[in-house]
């Protein structure tokens, strides 16, 4: 599905995948900020439940790293 000629990632599907990962990361970041920084979020996630917004922030970071890796792979191709 994501294969392209000469072993390189390319095409609209990969671009859409990277943009989808960035959009999901932004949603995770927004949830994390709401859960950790607003009074309503702190009320909703008190004590040990506060780890949920932190995990969402970490998921956002991982999604951004994955999107960056896909983008770099698409631009520079396979290493070696």
mmCIF file of the N, C-alpha and C atoms, coordinates in Angstrom:
data_MODEL
# 
_entry.id   MODEL 
# 
loop_
_atom_site.group_PDB 
_atom_site.id 
_atom_site.type_symbol 
_atom_site.label_atom_id 
_atom_site.label_alt_id 
_atom_site.label_comp_id 
_atom_site.label_asym_id 
_atom_site.label_entity_id 
_atom_site.label_seq_id 
_atom_site.pdbx_PDB_ins_code 
_atom_site.Cartn_x 
_atom_site.Cartn_y 
_atom_site.Cartn_z 
_atom_site.occupancy 
_atom_site.B_iso_or_equiv 
_atom_site.pdbx_formal_charge 
_atom_site.auth_seq_id 
_atom_site.auth_comp_id 
_atom_site.auth_asym_id 
_atom_site.auth_atom_id 
_atom_site.pdbx_PDB_model_num 
ATOM 1   N N  . UNK A 1 1  ? 0.820   -1.189 0.000  1.00 0.00 ? 1  UNK A N  1 
ATOM 2   C CA . UNK A 1 1  ? 0.000   0.000  0.000  1.00 0.00 ? 1  UNK A CA 1 
ATOM 3   C C  . UNK A 1 1  ? 0.868   1.259  0.000  1.00 0.00 ? 1  UNK A C  1 
ATOM 4   N N  . UNK A 1 2  ? 1.960   1.266  0.776  1.00 0.00 ? 2  UNK A N  1 
ATOM 5   C CA . UNK A 1 2  ? 2.807   2.446  0.832  1.00 0.00 ? 2  UNK A CA 1 
ATOM 6   C C  . UNK A 1 2  ? 4.067   2.276  -0.007 1.00 0.00 ? 2  UNK A C  1 
ATOM 7   N N  . UNK A 1 3  ? 4.171   1.177  -0.757 1.00 0.00 ? 3  UNK A N  1 
ATOM 8   C CA . UNK A 1 3  ? 5.367   0.932  -1.552 1.00 0.00 ? 3  UNK A CA 1 
ATOM 9   C C  . UNK A 1 3  ? 5.426   1.885  -2.732 1.00 0.00 ? 3  UNK A C  1 
ATOM 10  N N  . UNK A 1 4  ? 6.627   2.272  -3.078 1.00 0.00 ? 4  UNK A N  1 
ATOM 11  C CA . UNK A 1 4  ? 6.853   3.158  -4.216 1.00 0.00 ? 4  UNK A CA 1 
ATOM 12  C C  . UNK A 1 4  ? 8.045   2.623  -5.004 1.00 0.00 ? 4  UNK A C  1 
ATOM 13  N N  . UNK A 1 5  ? 8.255   3.100  -6.192 1.00 0.00 ? 5  UNK A N  1 
ATOM 14  C CA . UNK A 1 5  ? 9.368   2.603  -6.996 1.00 0.00 ? 5  UNK A CA 1 
ATOM 15  C C  . UNK A 1 5  ? 10.717  2.841  -6.337 1.00 0.00 ? 5  UNK A C  1 
ATOM 16  N N  . UNK A 1 6  ? 11.654  1.965  -6.635 1.00 0.00 ? 6  UNK A N  1 
ATOM 17  C CA . UNK A 1 6  ? 13.048  2.064  -6.183 1.00 0.00 ? 6  UNK A CA 1 
ATOM 18  C C  . UNK A 1 6  ? 13.182  2.038  -4.669 1.00 0.00 ? 6  UNK A C  1 
ATOM 19  N N  . UNK A 1 7  ? 12.246  1.418  -3.968 1.00 0.00 ? 7  UNK A N  1 
ATOM 20  C CA . UNK A 1 7  ? 12.358  1.269  -2.523 1.00 0.00 ? 7  UNK A CA 1 
ATOM 21  C C  . UNK A 1 7  ? 12.176  2.547  -1.734 1.00 0.00 ? 7  UNK A C  1 
ATOM 22  N N  . UNK A 1 8  ? 11.671  3.585  -2.371 1.00 0.00 ? 8  UNK A N  1 
ATOM 23  C CA . UNK A 1 8  ? 11.480  4.856  -1.667 1.00 0.00 ? 8  UNK A CA 1 
ATOM 24  C C  . UNK A 1 8  ? 10.014  5.053  -1.329 1.00 0.00 ? 8  UNK A C  1 
ATOM 25  N N  . UNK A 1 9  ? 9.773   5.682  -0.201 1.00 0.00 ? 9  UNK A N  1 
ATOM 26  C CA . UNK A 1 9  ? 8.412   6.078  0.133  1.00 0.00 ? 9  UNK A CA 1 
ATOM 27  C C  . UNK A 1 9  ? 8.082   7.329  -0.658 1.00 0.00 ? 9  UNK A C  1 
ATOM 28  N N  . UNK A 1 10 ? 6.885   7.431  -1.142 1.00 0.00 ? 10 UNK A N  1 
ATOM 29  C CA . UNK A 1 10 ? 6.519   8.614  -1.888 1.00 0.00 ? 10 UNK A CA 1 
ATOM 30  C C  . UNK A 1 10 ? 5.030   8.631  -2.148 1.00 0.00 ? 10 UNK A C  1 
ATOM 31  N N  . UNK A 1 11 ? 4.577   9.711  -2.725 1.00 0.00 ? 11 UNK A N  1 
ATOM 32  C CA . UNK A 1 11 ? 3.187   9.794  -3.113 1.00 0.00 ? 11 UNK A CA 1 
ATOM 33  C C  . UNK A 1 11 ? 2.320   10.470 -2.081 1.00 0.00 ? 11 UNK A C  1 
ATOM 34  N N  . UNK A 1 12 ? 1.091   10.592 -2.469 1.00 0.00 ? 12 UNK A N  1 
ATOM 35  C CA . UNK A 1 12 ? 0.114   11.324 -1.657 1.00 0.00 ? 12 UNK A CA 1 
ATOM 36  C C  . UNK A 1 12 ? -0.244  10.567 -0.394 1.00 0.00 ? 12 UNK A C  1 
ATOM 37  N N  . UNK A 1 13 ? -0.199  9.234  -0.430 1.00 0.00 ? 13 UNK A N  1 
ATOM 38  C CA . UNK A 1 13 ? -0.576  8.458  0.750  1.00 0.00 ? 13 UNK A CA 1 
ATOM 39  C C  . UNK A 1 13 ? 0.379   8.684  1.907  1.00 0.00 ? 13 UNK A C  1 
ATOM 40  N N  . UNK A 1 14 ? 1.654   8.749  1.627  1.00 0.00 ? 14 UNK A N  1 
ATOM 41  C CA . UNK A 1 14 ? 2.641   8.959  2.681  1.00 0.00 ? 14 UNK A CA 1 
ATOM 42  C C  . UNK A 1 14 ? 2.529   10.375 3.225  1.00 0.00 ? 14 UNK A C  1 
ATOM 43  N N  . UNK A 1 15 ? 2.307   11.336 2.333  1.00 0.00 ? 15 UNK A N  1 
ATOM 44  C CA . UNK A 1 15 ? 2.121   12.720 2.784  1.00 0.00 ? 15 UNK A CA 1 
ATOM 45  C C  . UNK A 1 15 ? 0.890   12.815 3.677  1.00 0.00 ? 15 UNK A C  1 
ATOM 46  N N  . UNK A 1 16 ? -0.188  12.142 3.275  1.00 0.00 ? 16 UNK A N  1 
ATOM 47  C CA . UNK A 1 16 ? -1.413  12.151 4.086  1.00 0.00 ? 16 UNK A CA 1 
ATOM 48  C C  . UNK A 1 16 ? -1.183  11.459 5.426  1.00 0.00 ? 16 UNK A C  1 
ATOM 49  N N  . UNK A 1 17 ? -0.406  10.390 5.420  1.00 0.00 ? 17 UNK A N  1 
ATOM 50  C CA . UNK A 1 17 ? -0.096  9.700  6.678  1.00 0.00 ? 17 UNK A CA 1 
ATOM 51  C C  . UNK A 1 17 ? 0.664   10.617 7.624  1.00 0.00 ? 17 UNK A C  1 
ATOM 52  N N  . UNK A 1 18 ? 1.682   11.300 7.113  1.00 0.00 ? 18 UNK A N  1 
ATOM 53  C CA . UNK A 1 18 ? 2.461   12.203 7.958  1.00 0.00 ? 18 UNK A CA 1 
ATOM 54  C C  . UNK A 1 18 ? 1.589   13.339 8.489  1.00 0.00 ? 18 UNK A C  1 
ATOM 55  N N  . UNK A 1 19 ? 0.752   13.899 7.637  1.00 0.00 ? 19 UNK A N  1 
ATOM 56  C CA . UNK A 1 19 ? -0.136  14.974 8.097  1.00 0.00 ? 19 UNK A CA 1 
ATOM 57  C C  . UNK A 1 19 ? -1.161  14.470 9.104  1.00 0.00 ? 19 UNK A C  1 
ATOM 58  N N  . UNK A 1 20 ? -1.635  13.247 8.923  1.00 0.00 ? 20 UNK A N  1 
ATOM 59  C CA . UNK A 1 20 ? -2.569  12.659 9.882  1.00 0.00 ? 20 UNK A CA 1 
ATOM 60  C C  . UNK A 1 20 ? -1.907  12.446 11.235 1.00 0.00 ? 20 UNK A C  1 
ATOM 61  N N  . UNK A 1 21 ? -0.653  12.011 11.217 1.00 0.00 ? 21 UNK A N  1 
ATOM 62  C CA . UNK A 1 21 ? 0.076   11.834 12.478 1.00 0.00 ? 21 UNK A CA 1 
ATOM 63  C C  . UNK A 1 21 ? 0.278   13.169 13.183 1.00 0.00 ? 21 UNK A C  1 
ATOM 64  N N  . UNK A 1 22 ? 0.577   14.208 12.430 1.00 0.00 ? 22 UNK A N  1 
ATOM 65  C CA . UNK A 1 22 ? 0.751   15.541 13.035 1.00 0.00 ? 22 UNK A CA 1 
ATOM 66  C C  . UNK A 1 22 ? -0.574  16.045 13.605 1.00 0.00 ? 22 UNK A C  1 
ATOM 67  N N  . UNK A 1 23 ? -1.666  15.816 12.881 1.00 0.00 ? 23 UNK A N  1 
ATOM 68  C CA . UNK A 1 23 ? -2.980  16.242 13.390 1.00 0.00 ? 23 UNK A CA 1 
ATOM 69  C C  . UNK A 1 23 ? -3.333  15.499 14.678 1.00 0.00 ? 23 UNK A C  1 
ATOM 70  N N  . UNK A 1 24 ? -3.063  14.201 14.714 1.00 0.00 ? 24 UNK A N  1 
ATOM 71  C CA . UNK A 1 24 ? -3.323  13.428 15.941 1.00 0.00 ? 24 UNK A CA 1 
ATOM 72  C C  . UNK A 1 24 ? -2.429  13.906 17.079 1.00 0.00 ? 24 UNK A C  1 
ATOM 73  N N  . UNK A 1 25 ? -1.187  14.249 16.770 1.00 0.00 ? 25 UNK A N  1 
ATOM 74  C CA . UNK A 1 25 ? -0.274  14.763 17.793 1.00 0.00 ? 25 UNK A CA 1 
ATOM 75  C C  . UNK A 1 25 ? -0.775  16.085 18.355 1.00 0.00 ? 25 UNK A C  1 
ATOM 76  N N  . UNK A 1 26 ? -1.273  16.966 17.496 1.00 0.00 ? 26 UNK A N  1 
ATOM 77  C CA . UNK A 1 26 ? -1.801  18.247 17.971 1.00 0.00 ? 26 UNK A CA 1 
ATOM 78  C C  . UNK A 1 26 ? -3.014  18.037 18.877 1.00 0.00 ? 26 UNK A C  1 
ATOM 79  N N  . UNK A 1 27 ? -3.846  17.065 18.537 1.00 0.00 ? 27 UNK A N  1 
ATOM 80  C CA . UNK A 1 27 ? -4.992  16.753 19.396 1.00 0.00 ? 27 UNK A CA 1 
ATOM 81  C C  . UNK A 1 27 ? -4.514  16.236 20.751 1.00 0.00 ? 27 UNK A C  1 
ATOM 82  N N  . UNK A 1 28 ? -3.495  15.392 20.750 1.00 0.00 ? 28 UNK A N  1 
ATOM 83  C CA . UNK A 1 28 ? -2.943  14.891 22.012 1.00 0.00 ? 28 UNK A CA 1 
ATOM 84  C C  . UNK A 1 28 ? -2.353  16.021 22.842 1.00 0.00 ? 28 UNK A C  1 
ATOM 85  N N  . UNK A 1 29 ? -1.615  16.927 22.174 1.00 0.00 ? 29 UNK A N  1 
ATOM 86  C CA . UNK A 1 29 ? -1.041  18.062 22.893 1.00 0.00 ? 29 UNK A CA 1 
ATOM 87  C C  . UNK A 1 29 ? -2.125  18.960 23.485 1.00 0.00 ? 29 UNK A C  1 
ATOM 88  N N  . UNK A 1 30 ? -3.174  19.210 22.717 1.00 0.00 ? 30 UNK A N  1 
ATOM 89  C CA . UNK A 1 30 ? -4.264  20.052 23.217 1.00 0.00 ? 30 UNK A CA 1 
ATOM 90  C C  . UNK A 1 30 ? -4.922  19.413 24.434 1.00 0.00 ? 30 UNK A C  1 
ATOM 91  N N  . UNK A 1 31 ? -5.159  18.105 24.377 1.00 0.00 ? 31 UNK A N  1 
ATOM 92  C CA . UNK A 1 31 ? -5.745  17.413 25.517 1.00 0.00 ? 31 UNK A CA 1 
ATOM 93  C C  . UNK A 1 31 ? -4.818  17.472 26.729 1.00 0.00 ? 31 UNK A C  1 
ATOM 94  N N  . UNK A 1 32 ? -3.515  17.282 26.490 1.00 0.00 ? 32 UNK A N  1 
ATOM 95  C CA . UNK A 1 32 ? -2.560  17.311 27.597 1.00 0.00 ? 32 UNK A CA 1 
ATOM 96  C C  . UNK A 1 32 ? -2.522  18.686 28.255 1.00 0.00 ? 32 UNK A C  1 
ATOM 97  N N  . UNK A 1 33 ? -2.507  19.732 27.453 1.00 0.00 ? 33 UNK A N  1 
ATOM 98  C CA . UNK A 1 33 ? -2.486  21.088 28.011 1.00 0.00 ? 33 UNK A CA 1 
ATOM 99  C C  . UNK A 1 33 ? -3.774  21.352 28.788 1.00 0.00 ? 33 UNK A C  1 
ATOM 100 N N  . UNK A 1 34 ? -4.907  20.952 28.222 1.00 0.00 ? 34 UNK A N  1 
ATOM 101 C CA . UNK A 1 34 ? -6.172  21.146 28.926 1.00 0.00 ? 34 UNK A CA 1 
ATOM 102 C C  . UNK A 1 34 ? -6.168  20.381 30.246 1.00 0.00 ? 34 UNK A C  1 
ATOM 103 N N  . UNK A 1 35 ? -5.725  19.139 30.207 1.00 0.00 ? 35 UNK A N  1 
ATOM 104 C CA . UNK A 1 35 ? -5.763  18.314 31.417 1.00 0.00 ? 35 UNK A CA 1 
ATOM 105 C C  . UNK A 1 35 ? -4.792  18.744 32.493 1.00 0.00 ? 35 UNK A C  1 
ATOM 106 N N  . UNK A 1 36 ? -3.674  19.348 32.098 1.00 0.00 ? 36 UNK A N  1 
ATOM 107 C CA . UNK A 1 36 ? -2.651  19.711 33.079 1.00 0.00 ? 36 UNK A CA 1 
ATOM 108 C C  . UNK A 1 36 ? -2.678  21.182 33.483 1.00 0.00 ? 36 UNK A C  1 
ATOM 109 N N  . UNK A 1 37 ? -3.145  22.058 32.611 1.00 0.00 ? 37 UNK A N  1 
ATOM 110 C CA . UNK A 1 37 ? -3.004  23.495 32.862 1.00 0.00 ? 37 UNK A CA 1 
ATOM 111 C C  . UNK A 1 37 ? -4.282  24.235 33.220 1.00 0.00 ? 37 UNK A C  1 
ATOM 112 N N  . UNK A 1 38 ? -5.446  23.658 32.971 1.00 0.00 ? 38 UNK A N  1 
ATOM 113 C CA . UNK A 1 38 ? -6.681  24.385 33.271 1.00 0.00 ? 38 UNK A CA 1 
ATOM 114 C C  . UNK A 1 38 ? -7.308  23.856 34.559 1.00 0.00 ? 38 UNK A C  1 
ATOM 115 N N  . UNK A 1 39 ? -8.030  24.694 35.286 1.00 0.00 ? 39 UNK A N  1 
ATOM 116 C CA . UNK A 1 39 ? -8.694  24.225 36.506 1.00 0.00 ? 39 UNK A CA 1 
ATOM 117 C C  . UNK A 1 39 ? -9.694  23.097 36.225 1.00 0.00 ? 39 UNK A C  1 
ATOM 118 N N  . UNK A 1 40 ? -10.432 23.190 35.124 1.00 0.00 ? 40 UNK A N  1 
ATOM 119 C CA . UNK A 1 40 ? -11.396 22.127 34.805 1.00 0.00 ? 40 UNK A CA 1 
ATOM 120 C C  . UNK A 1 40 ? -10.679 20.808 34.518 1.00 0.00 ? 40 UNK A C  1 
ATOM 121 N N  . UNK A 1 41 ? -9.565  20.893 33.818 1.00 0.00 ? 41 UNK A N  1 
ATOM 122 C CA . UNK A 1 41 ? -8.795  19.688 33.528 1.00 0.00 ? 41 UNK A CA 1 
ATOM 123 C C  . UNK A 1 41 ? -8.187  19.079 34.777 1.00 0.00 ? 41 UNK A C  1 
ATOM 124 N N  . UNK A 1 42 ? -7.677  19.927 35.664 1.00 0.00 ? 42 UNK A N  1 
ATOM 125 C CA . UNK A 1 42 ? -7.110  19.399 36.914 1.00 0.00 ? 42 UNK A CA 1 
ATOM 126 C C  . UNK A 1 42 ? -8.189  18.781 37.793 1.00 0.00 ? 42 UNK A C  1 
ATOM 127 N N  . UNK A 1 43 ? -9.417  19.337 37.747 1.00 0.00 ? 43 UNK A N  1 
ATOM 128 C CA . UNK A 1 43 ? -10.516 18.730 38.500 1.00 0.00 ? 43 UNK A CA 1 
ATOM 129 C C  . UNK A 1 43 ? -10.898 17.384 37.905 1.00 0.00 ? 43 UNK A C  1 
ATOM 130 N N  . UNK A 1 44 ? -10.906 17.303 36.589 1.00 0.00 ? 44 UNK A N  1 
ATOM 131 C CA . UNK A 1 44 ? -11.301 16.057 35.925 1.00 0.00 ? 44 UNK A CA 1 
ATOM 132 C C  . UNK A 1 44 ? -10.258 14.968 36.120 1.00 0.00 ? 44 UNK A C  1 
ATOM 133 N N  . UNK A 1 45 ? -8.987  15.340 36.208 1.00 0.00 ? 45 UNK A N  1 
ATOM 134 C CA . UNK A 1 45 ? -7.906  14.365 36.331 1.00 0.00 ? 45 UNK A CA 1 
ATOM 135 C C  . UNK A 1 45 ? -7.111  14.658 37.592 1.00 0.00 ? 45 UNK A C  1 
ATOM 136 N N  . UNK A 1 46 ? -7.688  14.352 38.731 1.00 0.00 ? 46 UNK A N  1 
ATOM 137 C CA . UNK A 1 46 ? -6.997  14.584 39.988 1.00 0.00 ? 46 UNK A CA 1 
ATOM 138 C C  . UNK A 1 46 ? -6.220  13.335 40.400 1.00 0.00 ? 46 UNK A C  1 
ATOM 139 N N  . UNK A 1 47 ? -5.292  13.517 41.301 1.00 0.00 ? 47 UNK A N  1 
ATOM 140 C CA . UNK A 1 47 ? -4.459  12.458 41.858 1.00 0.00 ? 47 UNK A CA 1 
ATOM 141 C C  . UNK A 1 47 ? -3.847  11.579 40.775 1.00 0.00 ? 47 UNK A C  1 
ATOM 142 N N  . UNK A 1 48 ? -4.016  10.275 40.847 1.00 0.00 ? 48 UNK A N  1 
ATOM 143 C CA . UNK A 1 48 ? -3.364  9.359  39.903 1.00 0.00 ? 48 UNK A CA 1 
ATOM 144 C C  . UNK A 1 48 ? -3.949  9.437  38.501 1.00 0.00 ? 48 UNK A C  1 
ATOM 145 N N  . UNK A 1 49 ? -5.164  9.922  38.344 1.00 0.00 ? 49 UNK A N  1 
ATOM 146 C CA . UNK A 1 49 ? -5.747  10.056 37.012 1.00 0.00 ? 49 UNK A CA 1 
ATOM 147 C C  . UNK A 1 49 ? -5.025  11.140 36.208 1.00 0.00 ? 49 UNK A C  1 
ATOM 148 N N  . UNK A 1 50 ? -4.206  11.953 36.878 1.00 0.00 ? 50 UNK A N  1 
ATOM 149 C CA . UNK A 1 50 ? -3.447  12.992 36.204 1.00 0.00 ? 50 UNK A CA 1 
ATOM 150 C C  . UNK A 1 50 ? -2.409  12.451 35.234 1.00 0.00 ? 50 UNK A C  1 
ATOM 151 N N  . UNK A 1 51 ? -2.145  11.144 35.328 1.00 0.00 ? 51 UNK A N  1 
ATOM 152 C CA . UNK A 1 51 ? -1.188  10.549 34.401 1.00 0.00 ? 51 UNK A CA 1 
ATOM 153 C C  . UNK A 1 51 ? -1.768  10.452 32.988 1.00 0.00 ? 51 UNK A C  1 
ATOM 154 N N  . UNK A 1 52 ? -3.079  10.502 32.856 1.00 0.00 ? 52 UNK A N  1 
ATOM 155 C CA . UNK A 1 52 ? -3.710  10.393 31.532 1.00 0.00 ? 52 UNK A CA 1 
ATOM 156 C C  . UNK A 1 52 ? -3.321  11.564 30.637 1.00 0.00 ? 52 UNK A C  1 
ATOM 157 N N  . UNK A 1 53 ? -3.429  12.815 31.076 1.00 0.00 ? 53 UNK A N  1 
ATOM 158 C CA . UNK A 1 53 ? -2.963  13.912 30.202 1.00 0.00 ? 53 UNK A CA 1 
ATOM 159 C C  . UNK A 1 53 ? -1.455  13.860 29.940 1.00 0.00 ? 53 UNK A C  1 
ATOM 160 N N  . UNK A 1 54 ? -0.681  13.399 30.924 1.00 0.00 ? 54 UNK A N  1 
ATOM 161 C CA . UNK A 1 54 ? 0.758   13.269 30.699 1.00 0.00 ? 54 UNK A CA 1 
ATOM 162 C C  . UNK A 1 54 ? 1.047   12.224 29.630 1.00 0.00 ? 54 UNK A C  1 
ATOM 163 N N  . UNK A 1 55 ? 0.321   11.109 29.669 1.00 0.00 ? 55 UNK A N  1 
ATOM 164 C CA . UNK A 1 55 ? 0.493   10.069 28.653 1.00 0.00 ? 55 UNK A CA 1 
ATOM 165 C C  . UNK A 1 55 ? 0.057   10.583 27.279 1.00 0.00 ? 55 UNK A C  1 
ATOM 166 N N  . UNK A 1 56 ? -0.976  11.398 27.244 1.00 0.00 ? 56 UNK A N  1 
ATOM 167 C CA . UNK A 1 56 ? -1.409  11.981 25.969 1.00 0.00 ? 56 UNK A CA 1 
ATOM 168 C C  . UNK A 1 56 ? -0.326  12.906 25.412 1.00 0.00 ? 56 UNK A C  1 
ATOM 169 N N  . UNK A 1 57 ? 0.330   13.664 26.274 1.00 0.00 ? 57 UNK A N  1 
ATOM 170 C CA . UNK A 1 57 ? 1.437   14.509 25.825 1.00 0.00 ? 57 UNK A CA 1 
ATOM 171 C C  . UNK A 1 57 ? 2.596   13.688 25.286 1.00 0.00 ? 57 UNK A C  1 
ATOM 172 N N  . UNK A 1 58 ? 2.921   12.597 25.954 1.00 0.00 ? 58 UNK A N  1 
ATOM 173 C CA . UNK A 1 58 ? 3.974   11.703 25.479 1.00 0.00 ? 58 UNK A CA 1 
ATOM 174 C C  . UNK A 1 58 ? 3.590   11.070 24.143 1.00 0.00 ? 58 UNK A C  1 
ATOM 175 N N  . UNK A 1 59 ? 2.333   10.677 24.009 1.00 0.00 ? 59 UNK A N  1 
ATOM 176 C CA . UNK A 1 59 ? 1.855   10.122 22.737 1.00 0.00 ? 59 UNK A CA 1 
ATOM 177 C C  . UNK A 1 59 ? 1.977   11.162 21.630 1.00 0.00 ? 59 UNK A C  1 
ATOM 178 N N  . UNK A 1 60 ? 1.697   12.418 21.944 1.00 0.00 ? 60 UNK A N  1 
ATOM 179 C CA . UNK A 1 60 ? 1.855   13.487 20.966 1.00 0.00 ? 60 UNK A CA 1 
ATOM 180 C C  . UNK A 1 60 ? 3.297   13.641 20.504 1.00 0.00 ? 60 UNK A C  1 
ATOM 181 N N  . UNK A 1 61 ? 4.222   13.543 21.440 1.00 0.00 ? 61 UNK A N  1 
ATOM 182 C CA . UNK A 1 61 ? 5.645   13.618 21.086 1.00 0.00 ? 61 UNK A CA 1 
ATOM 183 C C  . UNK A 1 61 ? 6.021   12.453 20.178 1.00 0.00 ? 61 UNK A C  1 
ATOM 184 N N  . UNK A 1 62 ? 5.590   11.244 20.535 1.00 0.00 ? 62 UNK A N  1 
ATOM 185 C CA . UNK A 1 62 ? 5.913   10.068 19.721 1.00 0.00 ? 62 UNK A CA 1 
ATOM 186 C C  . UNK A 1 62 ? 5.307   10.160 18.325 1.00 0.00 ? 62 UNK A C  1 
ATOM 187 N N  . UNK A 1 63 ? 4.092   10.677 18.228 1.00 0.00 ? 63 UNK A N  1 
ATOM 188 C CA . UNK A 1 63 ? 3.472   10.848 16.916 1.00 0.00 ? 63 UNK A CA 1 
ATOM 189 C C  . UNK A 1 63 ? 4.223   11.878 16.070 1.00 0.00 ? 63 UNK A C  1 
ATOM 190 N N  . UNK A 1 64 ? 4.690   12.941 16.692 1.00 0.00 ? 64 UNK A N  1 
ATOM 191 C CA . UNK A 1 64 ? 5.477   13.942 15.958 1.00 0.00 ? 64 UNK A CA 1 
ATOM 192 C C  . UNK A 1 64 ? 6.803   13.350 15.472 1.00 0.00 ? 64 UNK A C  1 
ATOM 193 N N  . UNK A 1 65 ? 7.439   12.553 16.302 1.00 0.00 ? 65 UNK A N  1 
ATOM 194 C CA . UNK A 1 65 ? 8.690   11.904 15.897 1.00 0.00 ? 65 UNK A CA 1 
ATOM 195 C C  . UNK A 1 65 ? 8.439   10.951 14.731 1.00 0.00 ? 65 UNK A C  1 
ATOM 196 N N  . UNK A 1 66 ? 7.346   10.195 14.787 1.00 0.00 ? 66 UNK A N  1 
ATOM 197 C CA . UNK A 1 66 ? 7.011   9.277  13.695 1.00 0.00 ? 66 UNK A CA 1 
ATOM 198 C C  . UNK A 1 66 ? 6.736   10.051 12.406 1.00 0.00 ? 66 UNK A C  1 
ATOM 199 N N  . UNK A 1 67 ? 6.008   11.154 12.507 1.00 0.00 ? 67 UNK A N  1 
ATOM 200 C CA . UNK A 1 67 ? 5.727   11.968 11.317 1.00 0.00 ? 67 UNK A CA 1 
ATOM 201 C C  . UNK A 1 67 ? 7.019   12.550 10.748 1.00 0.00 ? 67 UNK A C  1 
ATOM 202 N N  . UNK A 1 68 ? 7.911   13.000 11.603 1.00 0.00 ? 68 UNK A N  1 
ATOM 203 C CA . UNK A 1 68 ? 9.193   13.533 11.145 1.00 0.00 ? 68 UNK A CA 1 
ATOM 204 C C  . UNK A 1 68 ? 10.011  12.451 10.461 1.00 0.00 ? 68 UNK A C  1 
ATOM 205 N N  . UNK A 1 69 ? 10.027  11.249 11.034 1.00 0.00 ? 69 UNK A N  1 
ATOM 206 C CA . UNK A 1 69 ? 10.769  10.141 10.429 1.00 0.00 ? 69 UNK A CA 1 
ATOM 207 C C  . UNK A 1 69 ? 10.214  9.795  9.051  1.00 0.00 ? 69 UNK A C  1 
ATOM 208 N N  . UNK A 1 70 ? 8.900   9.760  8.923  1.00 0.00 ? 70 UNK A N  1 
ATOM 209 C CA . UNK A 1 70 ? 8.278   9.477  7.630  1.00 0.00 ? 70 UNK A CA 1 
ATOM 210 C C  . UNK A 1 70 ? 8.604   10.580 6.634  1.00 0.00 ? 70 UNK A C  1 
ATOM 211 N N  . UNK A 1 71 ? 8.545   11.819 7.064  1.00 0.00 ? 71 UNK A N  1 
ATOM 212 C CA . UNK A 1 71 ? 8.849   12.939 6.176  1.00 0.00 ? 71 UNK A CA 1 
ATOM 213 C C  . UNK A 1 71 ? 10.301  12.887 5.715  1.00 0.00 ? 71 UNK A C  1 
ATOM 214 N N  . UNK A 1 72 ? 11.229  12.633 6.648  1.00 0.00 ? 72 UNK A N  1 
ATOM 215 C CA . UNK A 1 72 ? 12.639  12.551 6.284  1.00 0.00 ? 72 UNK A CA 1 
ATOM 216 C C  . UNK A 1 72 ? 12.900  11.369 5.355  1.00 0.00 ? 72 UNK A C  1 
ATOM 217 N N  . UNK A 1 73 ? 12.258  10.238 5.622  1.00 0.00 ? 73 UNK A N  1 
ATOM 218 C CA . UNK A 1 73 ? 12.418  9.062  4.774  1.00 0.00 ? 73 UNK A CA 1 
ATOM 219 C C  . UNK A 1 73 ? 11.935  9.379  3.357  1.00 0.00 ? 73 UNK A C  1 
ATOM 220 N N  . UNK A 1 74 ? 10.843  10.096 3.280  1.00 0.00 ? 74 UNK A N  1 
ATOM 221 C CA . UNK A 1 74 ? 10.278  10.451 1.972  1.00 0.00 ? 74 UNK A CA 1 
ATOM 222 C C  . UNK A 1 74 ? 11.190  11.417 1.219  1.00 0.00 ? 74 UNK A C  1 
ATOM 223 N N  . UNK A 1 75 ? 11.782  12.367 1.923  1.00 0.00 ? 75 UNK A N  1 
ATOM 224 C CA . UNK A 1 75 ? 12.636  13.366 1.290  1.00 0.00 ? 75 UNK A CA 1 
ATOM 225 C C  . UNK A 1 75 ? 13.999  12.774 0.881  1.00 0.00 ? 75 UNK A C  1 
ATOM 226 N N  . UNK A 1 76 ? 14.631  12.066 1.806  1.00 0.00 ? 76 UNK A N  1 
ATOM 227 C CA . UNK A 1 76 ? 16.006  11.613 1.570  1.00 0.00 ? 76 UNK A CA 1 
ATOM 228 C C  . UNK A 1 76 ? 16.104  10.168 1.120  1.00 0.00 ? 76 UNK A C  1 
ATOM 229 N N  . UNK A 1 77 ? 15.044  9.404  1.225  1.00 0.00 ? 77 UNK A N  1 
ATOM 230 C CA . UNK A 1 77 ? 15.067  8.004  0.792  1.00 0.00 ? 77 UNK A CA 1 
ATOM 231 C C  . UNK A 1 77 ? 15.738  7.091  1.796  1.00 0.00 ? 77 UNK A C  1 
ATOM 232 N N  . UNK A 1 78 ? 15.909  5.871  1.387  1.00 0.00 ? 78 UNK A N  1 
ATOM 233 C CA . UNK A 1 78 ? 16.505  4.853  2.252  1.00 0.00 ? 78 UNK A CA 1 
ATOM 234 C C  . UNK A 1 78 ? 17.968  5.174  2.513  1.00 0.00 ? 78 UNK A C  1 
ATOM 235 N N  . UNK A 1 79 ? 18.414  5.090  3.794  1.00 0.00 ? 79 UNK A N  1 
ATOM 236 C CA . UNK A 1 79 ? 19.821  5.347  4.066  1.00 0.00 ? 79 UNK A CA 1 
ATOM 237 C C  . UNK A 1 79 ? 20.700  4.221  3.506  1.00 0.00 ? 79 UNK A C  1 
ATOM 238 N N  . UNK A 1 80 ? 21.884  4.592  3.093  1.00 0.00 ? 80 UNK A N  1 
ATOM 239 C CA . UNK A 1 80 ? 22.853  3.587  2.645  1.00 0.00 ? 80 UNK A CA 1 
ATOM 240 C C  . UNK A 1 80 ? 22.979  3.412  1.230  1.00 0.00 ? 80 UNK A C  1 
# 
